[in-house]
Amino acid sequence: MDQKKAEELIRRLAAALRGTELYSPSHPLVQRGIDAFTTAATERLQSSPHVVIGFIGDEVVVDGMRLPRGTASLIGFARDLRDRGIEKVTLSRGLSRAEVGNLLSVFGDRASHVPLPDRLAAKGVRNVTLGRIVVDEVSDEQAGIAAARRVYSAAVETAESLWNAAKAGDQPDPAAARKIIDGLARLVTQDRTSLMALTALKKYDNYTFTHMVNVAALAMAQARSLNIEGPLLREFGFAALMHDIGKVHTPLDVLNKPDKLTSDEFKIMKRHVVEGAHILRRTPEMPALAPIVAFEHHLKQDLSGYPENIGSRRLNLCTMIVSIADVFDALRSNRPYRQGLATARIRSIMGEQGNPAFNQILLKRFVNLMGLFPVGNLVRLSGDELAVVTAEHPTDPFRPQVKILTDRTGAMIEEPVLANTWERDSRGEHPYAVVEAVDPESVDIDPLKFL
């Protein structure tokens, strides 16, 4: 199919769907829209058994051909279908006018909670199938930490551009943020282990931007463990990414002060939740969840915290998830005023008896999700060897699988040794045990190279 015909096919589909949503099924404009799209589709299906239409971000792909960015209405059409979980539409030879009409009525019905493929099947549509785009799926050759690192690095760079735009008084670009979230969503689904390992490695010189990406990744991992997926998973990630955007107006001497903030300084700090909500509310195409989370993420379960005096409300689920990710990542990060804490210490702080800061059920799920020694952590063993955690034990968080990198003297060994710390030797003893987590920078080792 040449580009002109592909564009015409999409324009007719968009116009037909618009008519279905605006008018009754018998309206002449609806009928003409069905006729026009059926004609264009069947013409293409005469020379090919299938036509595949995909929606990637704001772009449309027809039979592998990425169409040039079109009008605002076509961009909106692509986003609308993708946000409703329609990433790929395959038309097959034999497509009838009646099937096109049923397809459009199913697309136009936003009230039903029945999955779209089930509704199509119920209407007898056999020559249209809906699916997911896997164009950007990590291949076997690319799988692993290297591919995850590329996605993560690009996300941090984009987070910096979003921050700088907001700091300059411009609106952060939702399309750029959406690309970050799409990449992280794929990793959360396909290679969560590598992504979680990357979030554990940060340096102060870009803490603000790594923190944005880490909170998004940790929040999406939590959401995915609750079986949240598709557009809603991405909206959770979007809100998490932008939760601290109000800090663009907070003076750096307040943000990075090594001592306790004065009363006046704390008042300045607390403004970021309201300012962040204002920034996000004023930004076109920003998901509605983002300003809510920006406003709520320092509120505790009993509504103490800040902003104060907001009346009665129930915190959003995304807010509660983001609050856990935010505090966890902040506590384990190296900051100008303190060193990052070990995972065990963070667990103790966040899980204090009666702590109203977190939803306790969600916190317990998060602790189980992360483990005591998360994959990618550098640890010291009982024999003083250094090792990187490569897998967690399904029931015993104290005994992960590790790859031993150094001998007892601290010298790197030529071939790292994989060891299951839960296994016993011939005497019934554990030859290896994890003693503590180690800051990789303190020993100049990048543990991710060994995953």
C-alpha positions as CSV (number, residue, x, y, z in Angstrom):
1,M,0.0,0.0,0.0
2,D,1.4,3.4,-0.9
3,Q,1.5,6.2,1.6
4,K,-1.3,8.2,0.1
5,K,-3.7,5.2,0.2
6,A,-2.6,4.3,3.7
7,E,-3.3,7.9,4.9
8,E,-6.7,7.8,3.2
9,L,-7.6,4.5,4.9
10,I,-6.8,6.0,8.4
11,R,-8.7,9.3,7.6
12,R,-11.8,7.3,6.7
13,L,-11.5,5.1,9.8
14,A,-11.2,8.2,12.0
15,A,-14.1,10.0,10.3
16,A,-16.3,6.9,10.5
17,L,-15.6,6.5,14.2
18,R,-16.2,10.2,14.8
19,G,-19.6,9.9,13.1
20,T,-20.5,6.8,15.2
21,E,-19.8,8.7,18.4
22,L,-21.7,11.8,17.4
23,Y,-24.9,10.5,15.7
24,S,-27.3,7.6,15.9
25,P,-26.5,4.4,14.0
26,S,-29.1,5.2,11.3
27,H,-27.9,8.7,10.6
28,P,-26.8,9.2,6.9
29,L,-23.3,10.5,8.0
30,V,-22.7,7.3,10.0
31,Q,-23.8,5.1,7.1
32,R,-21.6,7.1,4.6
33,G,-18.7,6.7,7.0
34,I,-19.1,2.9,7.2
35,D,-19.4,2.8,3.4
36,A,-16.2,4.9,2.8
37,F,-14.1,2.9,5.2
38,T,-15.4,-0.5,4.0
39,T,-14.6,0.5,0.4
40,A,-11.0,1.6,1.3
41,A,-10.4,-1.6,3.4
42,T,-11.8,-4.1,0.9
43,E,-9.8,-2.5,-1.9
44,R,-6.6,-3.1,0.0
45,L,-7.6,-6.6,1.0
46,Q,-7.9,-7.6,-2.7
47,S,-4.1,-7.5,-3.0
48,S,-3.2,-8.7,0.5
49,P,-4.9,-11.1,3.0
50,H,-4.5,-8.7,5.9
51,V,-4.1,-5.1,6.7
52,V,-2.5,-4.3,10.1
53,I,-3.0,-0.8,11.6
54,G,-0.9,0.0,14.7
55,F,-0.9,2.9,17.1
56,I,2.5,3.7,18.6
57,G,2.5,6.8,20.8
58,D,1.0,9.6,18.6
59,E,1.9,7.8,15.4
60,V,0.0,5.4,13.1
61,V,1.6,2.5,11.3
62,V,-0.1,0.7,8.4
63,D,1.4,-2.6,7.2
64,G,4.7,-1.6,8.7
65,M,4.7,1.9,7.1
66,R,5.0,4.7,9.7
67,L,2.8,7.5,8.5
68,P,4.0,11.1,8.8
69,R,2.5,13.1,11.6
70,G,-0.9,14.3,10.5
71,T,-3.4,16.8,11.7
72,A,-4.2,17.3,15.3
73,S,-7.4,15.3,14.9
74,L,-5.5,12.2,13.7
75,I,-3.0,12.5,16.5
76,G,-5.9,12.7,18.9
77,F,-7.5,9.7,17.2
78,A,-4.4,7.6,17.6
79,R,-4.0,8.6,21.3
80,D,-7.7,7.9,22.0
81,L,-7.5,4.4,20.7
82,R,-4.2,3.6,22.4
83,D,-5.5,5.0,25.7
84,R,-8.4,2.6,25.5
85,G,-6.0,-0.3,25.0
86,I,-6.4,-0.6,21.2
87,E,-2.8,-0.8,20.0
88,K,-3.3,-2.9,16.9
89,V,-6.2,-3.6,14.5
90,T,-5.9,-6.4,12.0
91,L,-8.4,-6.5,9.1
92,S,-8.7,-9.8,7.2
93,R,-9.9,-10.6,3.7
94,G,-13.7,-11.2,3.7
95,L,-14.4,-8.1,5.8
96,S,-18.0,-7.1,5.3
97,R,-19.9,-3.9,5.7
98,A,-21.8,-5.3,8.6
99,E,-18.6,-6.2,10.4
100,V,-17.3,-2.6,9.9
101,G,-20.5,-1.3,11.4
102,N,-20.2,-3.6,14.4
103,L,-16.5,-2.7,14.8
104,L,-17.3,1.0,14.9
105,S,-20.1,0.6,17.3
106,V,-17.9,-1.4,19.7
107,F,-15.2,1.3,19.4
108,G,-17.7,4.0,20.0
109,D,-19.2,2.4,23.1
110,R,-17.1,3.8,26.0
111,A,-19.6,2.7,28.8
112,S,-19.1,-1.0,28.5
113,H,-16.6,-2.7,30.8
114,V,-16.6,-5.9,28.7
115,P,-13.2,-6.4,26.9
116,L,-13.2,-5.2,23.3
117,P,-12.3,-8.5,21.7
118,D,-15.2,-10.2,23.6
119,R,-17.6,-7.6,22.4
120,L,-16.5,-8.1,18.8
121,A,-16.9,-11.8,19.1
122,A,-20.4,-11.4,20.5
123,K,-21.4,-9.4,17.5
124,G,-20.1,-12.1,15.1
125,V,-17.1,-10.1,13.9
126,R,-14.6,-12.6,12.6
127,N,-12.4,-10.6,10.2
128,V,-11.2,-8.0,12.7
129,T,-8.8,-8.8,15.5
130,L,-7.4,-6.6,18.2
131,G,-3.9,-7.0,19.7
132,R,-0.9,-5.4,21.3
133,I,2.0,-3.8,19.6
134,V,5.3,-5.6,20.2
135,V,7.5,-3.6,17.8
136,D,9.6,-2.2,20.6
137,E,9.6,-5.4,22.6
138,V,13.1,-6.3,23.8
139,S,14.4,-9.1,21.6
140,D,16.3,-12.1,22.9
141,E,19.6,-10.6,21.6
142,Q,18.9,-7.3,23.4
143,A,17.4,-8.7,26.6
144,G,19.0,-8.0,29.9
145,I,20.7,-5.2,31.7
146,A,22.3,-3.6,28.6
147,A,18.9,-3.0,27.0
148,A,17.4,-1.9,30.3
149,R,20.3,0.6,30.8
150,R,19.6,2.2,27.5
151,V,15.9,2.7,28.3
152,Y,16.8,4.0,31.8
153,S,19.5,6.4,30.6
154,A,17.1,7.9,27.9
155,A,14.4,8.2,30.5
156,V,16.8,10.2,32.9
157,E,17.8,12.5,30.0
158,T,14.2,13.2,29.1
159,A,13.3,13.7,32.8
160,E,15.9,16.5,32.9
161,S,14.4,18.2,29.8
162,L,10.9,18.1,31.4
163,W,12.3,19.6,34.7
164,N,14.2,22.3,32.8
165,A,11.1,23.3,30.8
166,A,9.0,23.6,33.9
167,K,11.8,25.5,35.7
168,A,12.0,28.0,32.8
169,G,8.2,28.6,33.1
170,D,7.3,26.5,30.1
171,Q,4.9,23.6,30.2
172,P,6.5,20.1,30.4
173,D,6.0,18.1,27.2
174,P,3.5,15.3,27.9
175,A,4.5,13.5,24.7
176,A,8.1,13.3,26.0
177,A,6.9,12.1,29.3
178,R,4.7,9.5,27.6
179,K,7.8,8.1,25.8
180,I,9.5,7.6,29.1
181,I,6.5,5.8,30.6
182,D,6.0,3.6,27.5
183,G,9.7,2.4,27.8
184,L,9.5,1.8,31.5
185,A,6.1,0.0,31.2
186,R,7.7,-2.5,28.7
187,L,10.6,-3.1,31.2
188,V,8.3,-3.5,34.1
189,T,6.4,-6.2,32.1
190,Q,9.4,-7.9,30.3
191,D,12.4,-7.4,32.6
192,R,11.5,-6.0,36.0
193,T,14.6,-7.5,37.5
194,S,17.0,-5.4,35.4
195,L,14.9,-2.2,35.9
196,M,14.8,-2.6,39.6
197,A,18.6,-3.2,39.7
198,L,19.1,0.1,37.7
199,T,17.0,2.1,40.1
200,A,19.4,1.1,42.9
201,L,22.4,2.9,41.3
202,K,22.4,6.7,41.5
203,K,24.9,9.6,41.8
204,Y,24.2,12.9,43.3
205,D,25.0,14.9,40.2
206,N,21.7,13.9,38.6
207,Y,19.7,12.8,41.7
208,T,16.7,14.9,40.8
209,F,16.2,13.2,37.5
210,T,17.1,9.7,38.5
211,H,14.7,10.1,41.4
212,M,11.9,11.0,39.0
213,V,12.6,7.9,36.9
214,N,13.1,5.7,39.9
215,V,9.8,6.7,41.6
216,A,8.0,6.1,38.3
217,A,9.6,2.6,37.9
218,L,9.0,1.6,41.5
219,A,5.4,2.8,41.4
220,M,4.7,1.0,38.1
221,A,6.3,-2.2,39.6
222,Q,3.9,-1.9,42.5
223,A,0.9,-1.2,40.3
224,R,1.8,-4.2,38.0
225,S,1.9,-6.4,41.1
226,L,-1.7,-5.4,41.8
227,N,-2.6,-6.5,38.2
228,I,-2.9,-2.9,36.9
229,E,-1.8,-2.8,33.3
230,G,-2.4,-1.1,30.0
231,P,-3.3,2.6,29.9
232,L,-3.9,2.8,33.7
233,L,-0.4,1.4,34.4
234,R,1.0,4.1,32.2
235,E,-1.1,6.8,33.9
236,F,0.2,5.6,37.3
237,G,3.8,5.9,35.9
238,F,3.1,9.3,34.4
239,A,1.8,10.7,37.8
240,A,4.8,9.2,39.6
241,L,7.3,10.7,37.2
242,M,5.8,14.2,37.7
243,H,5.0,14.0,41.4
244,D,7.8,16.4,42.5
245,I,7.6,18.9,39.6
246,G,6.6,21.7,41.9
247,K,10.2,21.6,43.4
248,V,11.4,23.5,40.3
249,H,10.3,26.6,42.2
250,T,12.0,25.6,45.5
251,P,15.4,27.3,46.1
252,L,18.4,24.9,45.9
253,D,19.7,26.1,49.2
254,V,16.5,24.8,50.8
255,L,16.3,21.6,48.7
256,N,19.9,20.6,49.6
257,K,20.4,22.1,53.0
258,P,22.5,19.7,55.1
259,D,20.9,20.8,58.4
260,K,17.3,20.7,59.7
261,L,15.1,23.3,57.9
262,T,14.0,26.3,59.8
263,S,10.2,26.9,60.2
264,D,10.3,29.5,57.3
265,E,12.4,27.1,55.1
266,F,10.0,24.3,55.7
267,K,7.1,26.5,54.7
268,I,8.9,27.2,51.4
269,M,9.5,23.4,50.9
270,K,5.9,22.6,51.5
271,R,4.7,24.8,48.7
272,H,5.9,22.4,46.1
273,V,2.9,20.1,46.4
274,V,0.5,23.0,45.5
275,E,2.8,24.5,42.9
276,G,3.2,21.1,41.3
277,A,-0.5,20.5,41.1
278,H,-0.9,24.0,39.4
279,I,1.8,23.3,36.9
280,L,0.3,20.0,35.9
281,R,-3.3,21.2,35.8
282,R,-2.2,24.0,33.4
283,T,-0.4,21.6,31.1
284,P,-2.6,20.4,28.2
285,E,-3.0,16.6,27.7
286,M,-1.7,15.9,31.2
287,P,-3.5,12.9,32.7
288,A,-6.0,13.9,35.4
289,L,-4.2,11.7,38.0
290,A,-0.9,13.6,37.8
291,P,-2.0,16.8,39.6
292,I,-3.8,14.8,42.2
293,V,-0.7,12.8,43.1
294,A,1.5,15.9,43.1
295,F,-0.9,17.5,45.6
296,E,-1.4,14.5,47.8
297,H,1.9,12.7,48.0
298,H,3.1,14.2,51.3
299,L,-0.3,13.5,53.0
300,K,-0.4,10.6,55.4
301,Q,-3.1,8.1,55.9
302,D,-4.7,10.2,58.7
303,L,-4.3,13.3,56.4
304,S,-1.5,14.7,58.6
305,G,1.5,15.9,56.7
306,Y,1.0,18.6,54.1
307,P,-0.8,20.5,52.6
308,E,-2.7,21.2,55.8
309,N,-6.4,21.8,56.4
310,I,-7.6,20.2,53.3
311,G,-10.8,18.7,54.8
312,S,-12.0,15.1,54.6
313,R,-10.8,13.0,51.6
314,R,-9.6,9.5,50.7
315,L,-6.1,9.3,49.3
316,N,-5.9,8.1,45.7
317,L,-4.4,4.5,45.3
318,C,-1.7,6.0,43.1
319,T,-0.8,8.6,45.7
320,M,-0.3,5.8,48.3
321,I,1.9,3.8,45.9
322,V,3.9,6.9,44.9
323,S,4.4,7.9,48.5
324,I,6.0,4.5,49.3
325,A,8.3,4.7,46.2
326,D,9.2,8.3,46.9
327,V,10.4,7.8,50.5
328,F,12.1,4.5,49.7
329,D,14.2,5.9,46.9
330,A,15.0,9.1,48.9
331,L,16.2,7.1,51.9
332,R,18.5,4.8,49.9
333,S,20.0,7.7,47.8
334,N,23.3,9.5,48.6
335,R,22.5,13.1,49.2
336,P,24.8,16.1,50.1
337,Y,23.6,15.9,53.7
338,R,23.8,12.1,54.3
339,Q,24.7,8.7,52.8
340,G,22.0,6.4,51.5
341,L,20.7,3.8,53.9
342,A,20.8,0.0,53.5
343,T,17.6,-1.7,52.5
344,A,17.1,-3.4,55.9
345,R,17.4,0.0,57.7
346,I,14.9,1.6,55.3
347,R,12.4,-1.3,55.9
348,S,12.7,-0.7,59.6
349,I,12.1,3.1,59.3
350,M,9.2,2.8,56.9
351,G,7.6,-0.1,58.8
352,E,7.6,1.5,62.3
353,Q,4.7,0.5,64.4
354,G,1.8,2.8,64.0
355,N,3.5,4.9,61.3
356,P,0.6,6.7,59.6
357,A,2.7,7.7,56.6
358,F,1.9,4.6,54.5
359,N,-0.9,2.2,53.8
360,Q,0.4,-0.8,55.7
361,I,-1.0,-3.4,53.2
362,L,0.6,-1.7,50.3
363,L,3.9,-1.2,52.2
364,K,4.0,-5.0,53.0
365,R,3.4,-5.8,49.4
366,F,6.2,-3.4,48.4
367,V,8.7,-4.9,50.9
368,N,7.9,-8.4,49.5
369,L,8.3,-7.0,45.9
370,M,11.7,-5.5,46.6
371,G,13.1,-8.2,48.9
372,L,15.7,-7.7,51.6
373,F,18.6,-7.7,49.2
374,P,17.2,-6.7,45.8
375,V,18.7,-8.0,42.6
376,G,21.6,-5.8,41.5
377,N,22.7,-5.0,45.1
378,L,26.3,-5.4,46.0
379,V,26.7,-7.3,49.2
380,R,29.4,-8.6,51.6
381,L,29.4,-12.3,52.4
382,S,30.3,-14.0,55.7
383,G,33.8,-14.8,54.3
384,D,34.3,-11.1,53.4
385,E,33.9,-11.7,49.7
386,L,31.9,-9.1,47.7
387,A,29.1,-10.4,45.5
388,V,26.2,-9.1,43.4
389,V,22.7,-10.4,44.1
390,T,21.4,-12.1,40.9
391,A,18.1,-13.7,42.2
392,E,16.0,-13.7,45.3
393,H,14.9,-16.8,47.2
394,P,11.2,-17.3,46.8
395,T,10.6,-17.6,50.6
396,D,13.8,-16.6,52.4
397,P,14.8,-13.0,51.8
398,F,18.0,-13.5,53.8
399,R,19.4,-16.1,51.4
400,P,19.5,-14.9,47.7
401,Q,21.5,-16.2,44.8
402,V,24.7,-14.2,44.3
403,K,27.6,-14.0,41.9
404,I,30.9,-13.7,43.9
405,L,33.2,-11.1,42.5
406,T,36.1,-10.8,44.9
407,D,38.0,-13.1,47.1
408,R,38.4,-12.6,50.9
409,T,41.2,-10.1,50.4
410,G,39.0,-7.9,48.1
411,A,40.9,-8.9,44.9
412,M,38.6,-9.4,41.9
413,I,38.5,-13.0,40.8
414,E,38.9,-13.9,37.1
415,E,35.7,-15.9,36.8
416,P,32.8,-14.8,39.1
417,V,31.3,-17.7,40.9
418,L,27.5,-18.2,41.1
419,A,26.4,-19.4,44.5
420,N,23.0,-20.1,46.1
421,T,23.4,-18.9,49.7
422,W,20.5,-21.2,50.8
423,E,22.4,-24.4,49.9
424,R,24.2,-26.4,52.6
425,D,27.5,-28.2,52.2
426,S,28.3,-31.8,53.1
427,R,28.4,-30.9,56.8
428,G,25.0,-29.4,56.6
429,E,26.3,-25.9,57.0
430,H,25.8,-22.8,54.8
431,P,29.2,-21.9,53.2
432,Y,27.9,-18.5,52.1
433,A,25.7,-16.0,53.9
434,V,24.9,-12.3,53.1
435,V,26.1,-10.0,55.9
436,E,25.3,-6.5,54.6
437,A,24.7,-4.4,51.6
438,V,27.7,-2.4,50.3
439,D,27.8,0.9,48.5
440,P,29.2,0.1,45.0
441,E,30.9,3.5,44.7
442,S,32.8,2.9,47.9
443,V,34.6,0.0,46.3
444,D,34.5,1.2,42.7
445,I,32.5,-1.8,41.4
446,D,29.5,-1.6,39.0
447,P,27.5,-4.6,40.0
448,L,25.3,-4.3,36.9
449,K,28.2,-5.4,34.7
450,F,27.9,-8.8,36.2
451,L,24.2,-9.4,35.7
